[in-house]
Amino acid sequence: MKNITQIIIVTLVALNLSFAGCGSCSVTKKTATIIPSSQDLVVAVGENGVVSGMVRTSCGMCNFGMKNQKSCSLAIQIGENAYDVEGTKMSDHGDSHAKDGMCNAVRVANVVGMIKDNVFVADEFELQNN
């Protein structure tokens, strides 16, 4: 009986670790800081899936409500839709937990790429200054 209890406890701890986020993020917060932009944002994806221009970017789990994410990851928002980003990572753009980092702020980026299978594949991704 003691061995079964130990196996159950170890299994629960392992499951908790595998489905936990990074631990530093406050994913239950109501709103992120939105860095204002005087730039026109892309509001729709064309039929061919090409995206070129200014988009909102942030942590998909923390700020865009992407429930399919189990940890922090870079995402862009076009209109009401959020897309995971491939081709660059949050760590490529500074400390994600800084005041203006991706987990705490919604930023603006100038991007070129394509939406494929509901993922933005970035050819270019340039985070704009505050």
N, C-alpha and C positions, 0 to 999 in steps of 0.2 A: 504494500500500500504506500509506503514511504517513497519508493522509486517512481510510482505513478504520479504522485504529487510533485516530485522534483521535475519529472518530464513535462508536466503541464506548466509549471512555473517557467521553466527554461523556454518552452515553446511560446508562451505568452510574451515573455521579454523579447524574444527574437522577432516575433511579429510586430511588436510595438516599435522596435528599432527600424525594421524594414519599411514601415509605413509612416514614419515620423518625418516632418520637414526638417529644415536645418536647425531649428531650435532657437535661433536668434530672432526670428521674425515675429512680429506681432500681427498674425494673420486675422485676428478678430477685430482689428481696428476698423473704425467706420469709414474714414476717408484718408487718402494719401495727399500729400502736398502736390498740387498740380503746377508745374512750372509753366507760366504763361508763354505763349508764342504769338508773335505777330505774323507768322507764316501761315499760308493757307495749307490746311491739312488734306491729305487724300481721304475721301469719304466713301469711296466704293472701289471694288476690284473690277477691272475690265473683264470682258468675256475670255480673253486669252490668258488671264491670270497674272499679267505683268503689273507690278507696282513700282512706281517711280515718283518720289516726292517726299514731303514731310508727313510723318506719322507719329502718333503717341507711342511711347515705349515704356515698359516697366516690367516688374516681376509679375508674371501671369497669375501665379497663385495668390500673392499678397494683395495685388491691386486691381487685377482685371477679373477676379472671380472665376478663374479657370479651375473648375472642380476636378478635372482629369489629372491635375498636377499633384504629385505627392511631395514635391520639394520645390524650392525656388528655381525658376528658369526664366530666361528672357522671352518676352512676348511683345508683339505690336498690336495696336488696335486700329482698325479701319472701320469707321461707322460704329455700329454696335458690336461688331465681331472682333474677337481677339484670336491671334494666331501665334503658335510657338514659332521660335526663330531658329533656323539652322544656318551655320556659316559664321556665327559669332556667339559669344557667351557673355553673361553678365560680368564675369570677372575680367573680361577684356575692356570694360568701361568703368573701372574704378571699384571702390569699396561699395558693395551693394547695400551695406547697413549704415553707411554714412547718412547724414541729414538729407543730402540730395541724391542718395544712392537709389538703385532700382527697387529695393524693397520698401523704401520710405517715400518715394516721389514718382510721379508720372512725368517723364521727360519727353522731349521731341528729338527725333532723329531724321536725317535725310537718308533715304534708302533707295536702292535699286535691287529688284529681285523678282521672284515669281511665287505665287501661291500654288503649291503642289500638295495634293492630299491633305488640305486644311493646315498646311505648315508653310510659313514664309521662308523660302530659301534665298538667303541674302547674297548678292554679288557685291554690293556696297552697303555699308552701315556706318554712318557718321553721326555720332551723338552731338547735338548742338549745345553750345554754352548756355548757361542759365540766363 
